[in-house]
Amino acid sequence: MWLLVGAAFLLRLFFLPLNLYRSTDFEVHRNWLAITHSLPLSKWYFEKTSEWTLDYPPAFAYFEWILSQIAQLCDPRMLEVSNLEYASPETVLFQRLSVVGGDALLLWGAWRLGGSRSAALVLCNSALLMVDHIHFQYNGMLLGLLLLSAADIEQGRTNRGAAIFCLLLSMKQIFLYVAPVYFIYLLRGHCGATFAPRINLRFWNFLSLGTVVLATCLGLFAPVLLTGQAEQLVQRLFPFGRGLTHAYWAPNVWAFYNTADRVLAKLGLGDQKGHSSTAGFAEVYESSVLWTVPPKATFALTLLAYIPLMVAMWRRTSPQNSAAQLNPGAFTLYVALGTAAERPGATWNVINGPVPNLARFPGVALGSATSFSFGWHVHEKAILMVTIPLLVAASRSTNKQLISATLALSAVATFSVMPLLPDRPVETTLKWVLFVVGYVIEAKILRLDVAPASTPGEAADAQAEGRLTNLGFGKLCPGWLVALAYFGLGIYSDFGGHRMVFRGGMEFLPLLLTSDFSAMLVLASFLRIFMLLP
């Protein structure tokens, strides 16, 4: 497996000289390098020379400042705030390498939770490769912090794990998606909270944990708050003036909602005054026919969907003793499903019932999935917050249903982010090669059992059939049909099918079809995993 890990890093380096597509996120982060290097801290969240203003929490700004100290040795001009859209070869190489270096945290976190198999799985994940190393972002580094936090809590270093999670929240606010999971587990399992038949709390655990959390958050946010940027920071972190959906609809319930609104508008219903949410730049979106959904409604819906998970987690977490200390691996079950219970001597069955004193819920994955499904202005890239933790858990699991569900979700997650790459020969070829090869590698690493075969040829056929089966959802939606749909949509969207049919018209249609098809499979996968819960 370590050879595969090494190959995954070499692939990242192989991308560097290809002059691949860079999204606007590349300029976003270059601008943040310039802001944090060239301006005093008191101006960071007020600066708006570029439209790509600093809108991540302070810890990520500190990270950009640290990078800028190295960047000035490569090309000082990239650190000029007024030097918009600057992308010299040195700048491109430096920023690309910073993403590759950030993946060391992902390697470390995955290895600590699941060894070399987990590390190989997440580093070879095609969606992550496309989003971070072509499109350009730092998801690998951030998800590495998430896994490191879970690893510390799993191994009994609860306060340090909580501090790492606070650091993660202070780097990117989207990880609030999974904050309730940490809150419930730590309050119940670590602090021993009970409310019936009497109120009980392990006061020292609660006090020490609370002190660590408050000290970490205050330490990271204080420099910004003390320089009079509190209001500006809140406005930047939570820009509710943006639309319900991103320019490319994330594959969630709002993709179907927007599609229904668009279809009704095409039929001549409504006032026809709504703005297109596929126009490109984030804007306020008003539906043409259906109700224009406000942020408060999405928050309420997300909370309602989250409540059953939180209640179930509370009920299944023992307040009697620290689960992480008595049962190493317990918290990993919050990252996803099916690890500690499958150690020798464990009696838990994912279908038939719980094991006392252990948390048996994929909290981080399902918490992320809940927020992804119903949240406000969700980006399609946020699907990585579900798939990466699930891949780590699947690498440690022998539960075939979990492995199959994870493979299916990982495949559709990769397919759903492919429209982020432009319709150019190199990128189109590369993303389809990554899609196919990445899925085969994941299936090979997870080694789903297949029926015994008398000859090597029969074994190979059985494995190929198993890989196709894992793309599907039972008899109603078999794997071969899903595979056919993937490649049919690919031909239509990426290989000239749409242009042949509409000759330049209906430009929104390929994205709409990809988003709705992906949403159907993503939501079905989320439900499939949820149904595995005892």
N, C-alpha and C positions, 0 to 999 in steps of 0.2 A: 504493500500500500504506500510505503514511503516513496517508491519510485513514481507512483502516480501523483503524489503530492508534489514531488520535484518537477514532474512534467507539467502540472498545472501552473506552477510559477514560471516555467520556461515559456509556456503558451502566452502568459501575460507579457513577457518580455518580447516574444515574437510579434505581438501586436504593435510594438512601439515604432518600428520603422515603416509601417504600412500607410501612414498618413490617413488613418481612418476618420470617419465622421466624428465630430465633437458637437455636443448639444450646447444650448445656451448655458447649461450648468457649468461648463468649462469657464466661460467668461464670468459667471457669477462668482466662482471661487477665486479667479484671478483678481477680481475687483475686491473681494474680501481680504485677500493678501495685501492689496494696496491700502485699503482702509486701515487695517490694524497696524500696518507698518508705518504709514505716513502721517497718521493723525493721532492726536492724544486720545486716550480711552474715553474721555468725556464727550467726544464727537462721534464715536463709532456708530451709534444708533440714530444719529441725526443726519449723517452724510447721505446725500441723494443725488450726487452728480450723475451716477448711472441709475437706470431704472432697476437694476439688480441690487437693491439695497440689502444690508445685513439683516437677515430675518431668522437667524438661528440663535439659540441661547448663548450666554457668555462663554461657557466652556469651549464651545466650538470656535468662538472668536479667539480665545487664547491659543487654541490649536493652530489657527491660521497665523497668529502672530509668531508662534514658534517656527512654523514653516517659512515665514517671511525672512527670518534671520538667515536661513540657508539659501533662500531664493535670491537674496541680494548678491550672493556669490556667483550665481549662474547668469542672471540678467537683471540688473537693477531697474531697467525700464518697465518691467512688468509690475513694479511696485508704485508706479505713478498713478494716482487716482484719476487724473484726466486722460490717461492713455487708454481710452476705451477700445474694446475688441482687439487688444494687443495679443498676438500669438506668434512670437518668434519661435524658431525651432528649439531654442534653449528653454523657453517658457513651456512649450508643449511637453518636452521631455521631462522637465522637472515636475510638472503637475501630474503627468501620467505615472512617474515613478513614485510620487507620494501616495498614490492610490495602491500601487503594488506593495509598497512598504506597509501601508495600513492593514493589508490582508494578513500580516504576521499576527495581529491580534486575533483574527478569525481562526487562523491555524492553531494558535495557542488555546483559545477557548474550546474549539471543537475537540482538540486532542485531550484536554483535561476532562471533558465530559464523556467522550466515546473512543478515545485512542485514534490510531491511524486510519481506521475505516471512516470514522466521522469526519476527520480532517480531509480525507480524499473526497468524500461525498460533497462537502460544502464548497471546497475549492474548485471542484470540477463542475459545479452547478452552472448550467448555460445561461440561465436568467441573470445570475449575478455577474457573469463575464460580460454579457451584453450591456447591462445597466452601468456597471462601474468602469469597465475597461475599454468600452467603446463609446457609449453614450456619455459617461463621466459622472460619477458620484463616489461617495465614501461609505456605501452601505456595508461593505465587508468589515471595515474597521469598527463601525458602530455595533453591528451584530456580534462581532467578536467580544466587545464589552458586555453585551447581554449574556453571552454564553459563559464568560468568565465570572460574572456575577452569580449566575445559577450554579456554577461549579463550586464557588466558595461556600454558598449556602448549603449545597449538597454535602460538602465535606465538613460542615460544622463551623465554618468561619462566617457566621451569620452577619456580624457587624460589618466586616470587610465587604461581604457580598452586597449588603445594603448600601454601603458607601459607593461601591462601583456603580450600582444602579442609579444612585443620585447623580453621579458624574454623567452617566448616560443620558438621563433626563435633562441635564444641564448642557448637553451637546446637541440634542435634537428632541424637540417637544413631542414628536409623533410617538415616542415611547410611553407617553401617557396612556396609550392604548392598553398597555399591560400593567400599569400601576396598580389597578385593583387586585390583580393576582398576587402581587407582592404584599399588598396591604393585608389581604385576608390570610394568606399563609403565615406571614410573620406575626400578625396579631393573635391568631389562633394557635399555631403550632409552636412558635418561639416564645410568645408572651403568655400563652396559656389562657387566653380570654374565654370566659363563659358568662352567660347571663341567666341561666336557669340550671338547676333549681335556685342557685344563688350567684351573685356576681363574684367573679374571681379573676385575679390577674397576678402573674409573676412580676412583681413590681420592679425588681432589680433588672430583669431582662428588658422590661418595657422602658425603664429609665435609660439604660445604657444604649439601647437601640435608638430611642428617640433623640438622645444626645448626639449620636453619630450622624443620624439623618439631618437634624437641624444644623449641626456644625458644618457638614459637607455642603448643604444647600446655601447657607449663609456665606460661607467662605467663597463659594463660586459666584454668587450673585452680588455680594456686597460691593465690589469695586464699581459695578455698573449702577447699582441703586444709589450709592453715595455720591455719584457724579450727576445726579438729577435726571437720569434717563429712564426712570421707572415707567412712566406713562408711555413713553415712546417704545420701550421694550415690549410692553403688553400689546400695543398696536401692531408691532412688527411680528410678534410670535403668533398672534391670533387674528389674521386679516380677514375678518368675516365679510368684508366687502367683496371678496372674490366669490365666484359662482358656486353653485351646488356641486358641479362637476368640473374636472380639469378639461383642458382642450381636447385631449383624447380621453373618452369616458373610461374610467376604471371599471373592470368587470364586476360590478356589484348591482344591487337592486336599482340604483338610480340610472343605470344604463337602460334598463327596461322602461323605467319611468320616462326618461327623455325620448326613447324611441316611440313610446305611445303618444307622447305630446307631438312629436314630429309627424307621425303618421296622421294623427287627427288634424294637424295644421294643413297637411297636404290634401286632405279631404275637404278643405275649405271651412273647417270649424274654427271657432275662436276669433280673437281680434287681430291675429297675424302680426303682433307687435313684439313678440319674444325675440331675444337675441340668440344667435347660434352659439352653442357651447362647444362647437368644433372649429371655431374661428382661429384658434391659435393662442392668443394671449389671454391670461386669466381676466375675466370680467364678470360683472354682475349679470346673472342669467335670469331672465323672466320667461316663464313658460307661455306659450302661445294659447294653449287651450286648458291644460291642467293647472292646478293650483301651484303657484310659485313657492317652493318649499323653503322656509327660512332656516337659519342655523339652529334655532331653538328646537325646531321639530326634529331635526336629525339627531340632536343631542338626546332628546327624550326617547326617541325610537332606539337609539344605541343603548341607552340605560335600561330600557325595558328588556331588550334582548340579552343584556349582560346579567340581569338580576338572577335568572335561573342558574347560571354558571356560578355566580358568587355564592348563592345559597347552597348549592351542591358542594362546592369547595369547603365552605364553612362546616357543613355537616360531616364531611369525610375527613377533615383534619382533626387529629386528636389533640385536645388541650392538656392531656395528662403529662406528656413528656415531649421534649423537642424531637420531632420526627427526624430531623436532619442528623441529630446526634445518635439516636438509637438505630436508625436505619439508613446508612449511607446510600445515597441514590434517590431518596424520597423526593427531594425538590426537583430532580430531573423530570419527574413525572408531571411537574407543573410546566416545564419547558415543552414537553409533549407527552406521548403516551407509550407505556409498555417497556420500562427498563428494570427498575429495582425488583419488581414482582417476578421477573423471570430469572432471577438468580437461583442457584440450587437451593432447594428447601422452601422456596416461596410457594404460596398456595393460591395466589390471586388469579382469577380468570377474568379476562377483559369483558366477557359477555355475561357470565353467570353470577358475579357478585363481588363485594368489596373485601378487602383485608383490613381488619381493625388497625388503627393507629398509623395508617399510611394514606397520604394523599394520592388519589388515583385519577387525577384529571389533567388533561392537556391544557392547563390554564393559559400559559403564555401564547400558545398557538391559537387556541379558541378565543381568547380575549382579543388578540390581533384580528382574527377572522371576523369577530362580531363587529368591531369598529370599522374594519375594512368594508363590511357589507352594507353598513347603514350610515357611515360617517359623512361629515361635511367636507367637500372639496378633496376627496381622496385621490391620491396619485396612484397610477397603476403599479408603480415600483414598490409600493408598500406591501405587495403580496409576498415579498421576500421575508417580511417579519413573521409570516406563517410557515413558509416552506423550509427555510433554513433550520429553525428549531425542530421541525418535524423530521427532516433528514437526519439530524443528529440522533433523535430518539429511534428512528427506524433502523439506524445502523447498529443499535444495541438490542434490537427487538427480534424475537422469533415469532411474533404474531403476524401471520400472513395477511390478515385483513388490514392491519395497520400499514404494513409495507406496501400492499397493493394500493391502498388509498393514498399513501404518500407519493408513490410513483405517478399516479394519475394526476394528483394536484400539482406536482412539480412540472409535469409535462404541459399542462394547460397554463400554468404560471409563466413558463418560458414562452409559450405561444402568444400569451397576452401582451408581453413586453416587446415582441418583435416589431410592431409598428413604430417603435421609438427610433429605429434605424431607418435611414432614408432609402429611397428606391434607386440605388446605384449598384452597378454590377458586383463590386467587391463586397459591399456590406450585405447585399441580398444573398449572395452565395454563402458568405461566412455565417450569417445567422441561421440559414437552413442546415448547414453542416453542423453547427453547434447544437441546434435543436435535436437532430437525429442522433448524432454521436453522443451528446450529453445524456440523452435518455437511455441509450444502450449501456453506457458506463454506469449510470445509477442502478439500472436493473442488474448488471453484472456484479457490482459491489454488494448489493443487498442479497443476491443469490437466493431468489425465491425457489423453493423446492418444486420440482416437477416430477411427473410420474416416471418410474424407472423405465429405462429403454435398453433393448438388447444390443443395439449397435450405436456407434458414435453418431451416425447420420440421424438415427431416430432421436437421440438425445438433443442434437442441435435443432431439429424440427420442433421438439417439445419446448425447448427454451424460447425459440422464436415465437411460437404460439402463445407461450406464457407472457412474453413481453407485450404482445398485442392485447391479450386479455386484460392485462393490468391497466390499459388505457381506458377501459370501458366501465360500465356501471351495471353489470348483470345482463340478464337476457333482454331487457328493454332497450339497452344501449350498449351493444357488444363492442369490444375493443376494435375490431376491424372496421366498424362503422365510424367510430371516433377518428381512427387513423385516416380513413378516407375523407372525412370532413376536414381534417387538418390540411391535407394536401390539396383538396378541392378548393378550399379558401385561399391557400397559398398561391395556387395557379391563378385564381381570380384576382387577388390583391397584388401579388408581387411579380407575376410573370405575364402580365399583359391582358389577362382576361377581362378586367373591367374596361380598359381602353377599347378593346375590340367591341364590346357590347354597347357602351355609351359614348364612345368617341369624345371624351373630354367632359361630358356632363355628369351630374350626380356625384361630385367629387367626394362628398361625405360618406357615400355608401360603403366603400371597403372598410373604413374605420368602424362604422356602425355595425356592420355584420360581424367583424372580428370581435368587437367589444361585447355584443349580445351573445354570440356563440361562446366566448370565453366566460362570460358571466354565468351562463347556464351551467357550464361544467364546474366552474369555481364554487358556486353556491351549492351545487350537488355534492361536491367533494367535502365542503365544510359540513354539510348535513351528514354525510356518510361517516365522517370522523366523529362527529357529535354522537351519532348512534352507537358508536363503539363503547361509550362510557357505561360503566356498570350502574 
